[in-house]
Amino acid sequence: MINKNFLKTGAIFGLLAVALGAFGAHALEPHLIATGHLDTYEKAVSYQFYHSLALILVAMLFEVLKNKWIKYSGIAFIIGVIFFSGSLYLICFTGITTFGAVAPVGGTAFIAGWLFLFLATFKS
């Protein structure tokens, strides 16, 4: 059995990463190049996609590891995508660089998610 909520969220995040990547490559690219935000946008899409896959991994491991750390890992990856990638998308769409102050919260959540995944490998 897998955790369907993490699986669904990972699938939606993955779908959105591909859609936003395609949208950025085709419709937004001239704007992103003109504003100097192409690298920022690509980083947002990449981190979202990596952590979509990580969330799917967490969903698959959820019943095998059966401890609080695997749950915390999935939650941290979700928070990371929302705050890290979300803040970078906001910078790209609005031009308001102040949103960048939120990115470290997401980055810290990503790091915590990987740490929690490691901790989940130990039997409690």
C-alpha positions as CSV (number, residue, x, y, z in Angstrom):
1,M,0.0,0.0,0.0
2,I,1.2,3.5,-0.8
3,N,0.3,6.9,0.7
4,K,-2.1,8.1,-2.0
5,N,-2.1,11.7,-0.8
6,F,1.7,12.0,-1.3
7,L,1.4,10.1,-4.6
8,K,-1.4,12.4,-5.8
9,T,0.5,15.5,-4.8
10,G,3.7,14.3,-6.4
11,A,1.8,13.6,-9.6
12,I,0.2,17.0,-9.7
13,F,3.5,18.7,-8.9
14,G,5.1,16.7,-11.7
15,L,2.3,17.6,-14.1
16,L,2.6,21.2,-13.2
17,A,6.4,21.2,-13.6
18,V,6.2,19.8,-17.1
19,A,3.4,22.2,-18.0
20,L,5.2,25.2,-16.5
21,G,8.4,24.2,-18.1
22,A,6.8,24.0,-21.6
23,F,5.0,27.2,-21.0
24,G,8.2,28.9,-20.0
25,A,10.1,27.5,-23.0
26,H,7.5,28.6,-25.5
27,A,5.3,31.4,-24.4
28,L,7.4,33.1,-21.7
29,E,10.9,32.7,-22.9
30,P,11.2,36.1,-24.6
31,H,9.9,37.8,-21.4
32,L,12.1,35.7,-19.1
33,I,15.2,36.5,-21.2
34,A,14.3,40.2,-21.4
35,T,13.9,40.4,-17.6
36,G,16.9,38.2,-16.8
37,H,14.7,35.6,-15.1
38,L,15.2,32.6,-17.4
39,D,17.7,30.9,-15.0
40,T,15.4,31.6,-12.0
41,Y,12.4,30.1,-13.9
42,E,14.4,27.0,-14.9
43,K,15.6,26.5,-11.3
44,A,12.0,26.7,-10.1
45,V,10.8,24.1,-12.6
46,S,13.8,21.8,-11.9
47,Y,13.5,21.8,-8.2
48,Q,9.8,21.3,-8.4
49,F,10.3,18.3,-10.7
50,Y,13.0,16.7,-8.6
51,H,10.9,17.0,-5.5
52,S,7.8,15.7,-7.3
53,L,9.8,12.5,-7.9
54,A,11.0,12.5,-4.3
55,L,7.4,12.8,-3.1
56,I,6.4,9.8,-5.2
57,L,9.3,7.9,-3.7
58,V,8.1,8.8,-0.2
59,A,4.6,7.7,-1.2
60,M,5.9,4.3,-2.3
61,L,8.1,3.9,0.8
62,F,5.4,5.0,3.3
63,E,4.0,1.6,4.1
64,V,7.4,-0.1,4.1
65,L,9.1,2.2,6.6
66,K,6.0,3.0,8.7
67,N,7.3,5.7,10.9
68,K,6.8,9.4,11.5
69,W,9.9,10.4,9.6
70,I,8.7,9.3,6.3
71,K,5.5,11.3,6.8
72,Y,7.6,14.4,7.8
73,S,9.7,13.9,4.7
74,G,6.7,14.1,2.4
75,I,5.3,17.1,4.2
76,A,8.7,18.9,4.0
77,F,9.0,18.2,0.3
78,I,5.5,19.7,-0.3
79,I,6.4,22.8,1.8
80,G,9.7,23.1,-0.2
81,V,7.9,23.1,-3.6
82,I,5.4,25.6,-2.5
83,F,7.8,28.0,-0.9
84,F,11.0,27.5,-3.0
85,S,9.6,27.0,-6.5
86,G,6.5,29.1,-5.7
87,S,8.6,32.2,-4.7
88,L,10.8,31.8,-7.8
89,Y,7.7,31.7,-10.0
90,L,6.3,34.8,-8.3
91,I,9.6,36.6,-9.0
92,C,9.4,35.6,-12.7
93,F,5.7,36.5,-13.1
94,T,5.7,39.7,-11.1
95,G,9.2,41.0,-11.3
96,I,9.0,41.6,-7.5
97,T,12.3,40.3,-6.2
98,T,11.3,40.6,-2.6
99,F,9.6,37.2,-3.0
100,G,13.1,35.8,-3.1
101,A,13.2,36.2,0.7
102,V,10.8,33.2,1.0
103,A,13.0,30.9,-1.1
104,P,15.3,29.9,1.8
105,V,12.3,28.6,3.7
106,G,11.6,26.3,0.9
107,G,15.2,25.3,0.5
108,T,15.4,24.5,4.2
109,A,12.3,22.4,3.9
110,F,13.9,20.5,1.0
111,I,17.0,19.8,3.1
112,A,14.7,18.7,6.0
113,G,12.8,16.4,3.7
114,W,16.0,14.6,2.7
115,L,17.1,14.4,6.3
116,F,13.8,13.0,7.4
117,L,13.9,10.5,4.5
118,F,17.3,9.4,5.9
119,L,16.0,9.2,9.4
120,A,13.0,7.1,8.2
121,T,15.4,4.3,7.2
122,F,16.1,3.6,10.9
123,K,13.5,1.4,12.7
124,S,11.8,3.3,15.5
